[in-house]
Amino acid sequence: MEIRHQLTGHTYIIYTPAYDKNIGGICALHYLSDCLRRYGATNVYLTTNDINVHWHAESVFDQYKNFIKNNATSFLFQLFLYLRKFVVLKTFKRKLDRKILRLLPKLIWNYFDKENTVVIYPEIIKKNPLNAKHVVRWILNDVNAELRFSQSDHIFKYQDFYEIASAFSSKGRLTVIDLDKHLKIYKNNNTSDRKGGAYLIKKGWMKRRDQHPPDYPCIDKLFMRMSDEERASYFNQIEVFISYDHMTFICEQAALCGCLVIIIPDDDGPYSRRGLIEKNRIYGVAYGIEDIKWANDTRHRLRPHLESLNDQQLDTVRVFKEYCEREIFK
């Protein structure tokens, strides 16, 4: 017997991989669930079982018994979910996750109300894998939107300066980051025995990486294993932090801990020194060695700036939710 819609009220489904503290875009997707609930959204779900336990989040798979049927698709779906509990290797787990997500649109709308559900996709997701009626595209990085979006999509940017194709228009900004947590953990302990430095590559892997002293270690792999508390302790032991990645919050973390932070800009284009300053100048962060004095002179302004920014960013969630209620859930 076919299951009728049982879930009432406005629903948000956030299409996201498993939680990974080392990937800013994934952190934003997961934290958005917590923020939407702060503003009264009760039906908010993530398309993964691997969540951050410190944020208020619920997996769509917690509801799977409500949308399965007595057929082969439902059997496979339940089998993959069951097998996933015993998989240890991340490679196999990702393969199972892909199979599960491919089956999900064939089942999910047996329970969730398509008319009253918004699916939020990050910009890297092509087309509409859940076959949702109402789609929000969240631009968490620069993207060639012409390949992935539809004219009926509702587009929001994480930062205003992210560019999208001229055929599309943004409906507003949606910015979330758990600044409360970062401000509590990342502090300058004013240690007197700082020495040396370190460098980060991440999204700067295509750059010419010769702008750091030869004795500075690369901390990409090290930081993947560290907790936030361990990272803060590390930053309080070094003097200089160099980032080839021009767009990572790790720079702000290092500056909060008292490091001299230098981002290595591109030679030209939107991520040159001039382009970065025009787009998103950060207190306490130098764009190239020419900026070191400015970074040192403004580092004290970073913490109060982030404290005020926290309220501003949460307000973008309120505006986003009001937009959905006004323009989508009509």
Rosetta blueprint (number, residue, H / E / L):
1 M L
2 E L
3 I L
4 R L
5 H L
6 Q L
7 L L
8 T L
9 G L
10 H L
11 T E
12 Y E
13 I E
14 I E
15 Y L
16 T L
17 P L
18 A L
19 Y L
20 D L
21 K L
22 N L
23 I L
24 G H
25 G H
26 I H
27 C H
28 A H
29 L H
30 H H
31 Y H
32 L H
33 S H
34 D H
35 C H
36 L H
37 R H
38 R H
39 Y L
40 G L
41 A L
42 T L
43 N E
44 V E
45 Y E
46 L E
47 T L
48 T L
49 N L
50 D L
51 I L
52 N L
53 V L
54 H L
55 W L
56 H L
57 A L
58 E L
59 S E
60 V H
61 F H
62 D H
63 Q H
64 Y H
65 K H
66 N H
67 F H
68 I L
69 K L
70 N L
71 N L
72 A H
73 T H
74 S H
75 F H
76 L H
77 F H
78 Q H
79 L H
80 F H
81 L H
82 Y H
83 L H
84 R H
85 K L
86 F L
87 V L
88 V L
89 L L
90 K H
91 T H
92 F H
93 K H
94 R H
95 K H
96 L H
97 D H
98 R H
99 K H
100 I H
101 L H
102 R H
103 L H
104 L H
105 P H
106 K H
107 L L
108 I H
109 W H
110 N H
111 Y L
112 F L
113 D L
114 K H
115 E H
116 N H
117 T E
118 V E
119 V E
120 I E
121 Y E
122 P E
123 E L
124 I L
125 I L
126 K L
127 K L
128 N L
129 P L
130 L L
131 N L
132 A L
133 K L
134 H E
135 V E
136 V E
137 R E
138 W E
139 I E
140 L L
141 N L
142 D L
143 V L
144 N L
145 A H
146 E H
147 L H
148 R L
149 F L
150 S L
151 Q L
152 S L
153 D L
154 H E
155 I E
156 F E
157 K E
158 Y L
159 Q L
160 D L
161 F L
162 Y L
163 E L
164 I L
165 A L
166 S L
167 A L
168 F L
169 S L
170 S E
171 K E
172 G E
173 R E
174 L L
175 T L
176 V L
177 I L
178 D L
179 L H
180 D H
181 K H
182 H H
183 L H
184 K H
185 I H
186 Y L
187 K L
188 N L
189 N L
190 N L
191 T L
192 S L
193 D L
194 R L
195 K L
196 G L
197 G E
198 A E
199 Y E
200 L E
201 I L
202 K H
203 K H
204 G H
205 W L
206 M L
207 K L
208 R L
209 R L
210 D L
211 Q L
212 H L
213 P L
214 P L
215 D L
216 Y L
217 P L
218 C E
219 I L
220 D H
221 K H
222 L H
223 F H
224 M H
225 R H
226 M L
227 S L
228 D H
229 E H
230 E H
231 R H
232 A H
233 S H
234 Y H
235 F H
236 N L
237 Q L
238 I L
239 E L
240 V E
241 F E
242 I E
243 S E
244 Y L
245 D L
246 H L
247 M L
248 T L
249 F L
250 I H
251 C H
252 E H
253 Q H
254 A H
255 A H
256 L H
257 C L
258 G L
259 C L
260 L E
261 V E
262 I E
263 I E
264 I L
265 P L
266 D E
267 D L
268 D L
269 G L
270 P L
271 Y L
272 S E
273 R H
274 R H
275 G H
276 L H
277 I H
278 E H
279 K H
280 N H
281 R L
282 I L
283 Y L
284 G L
285 V E
286 A E
287 Y E
288 G L
289 I H
290 E H
291 D H
292 I H
293 K H
294 W H
295 A H
296 N H
297 D H
298 T H
299 R H
300 H H
301 R H
302 L H
303 R H
304 P H
305 H H
306 L H
307 E H
308 S H
309 L H
310 N H
311 D H
312 Q H
313 Q H
314 L H
315 D H
316 T H
317 V H
318 R H
319 V H
320 F H
321 K H
322 E H
323 Y H
324 C H
325 E H
326 R H
327 E H
328 I H
329 F L
330 K L
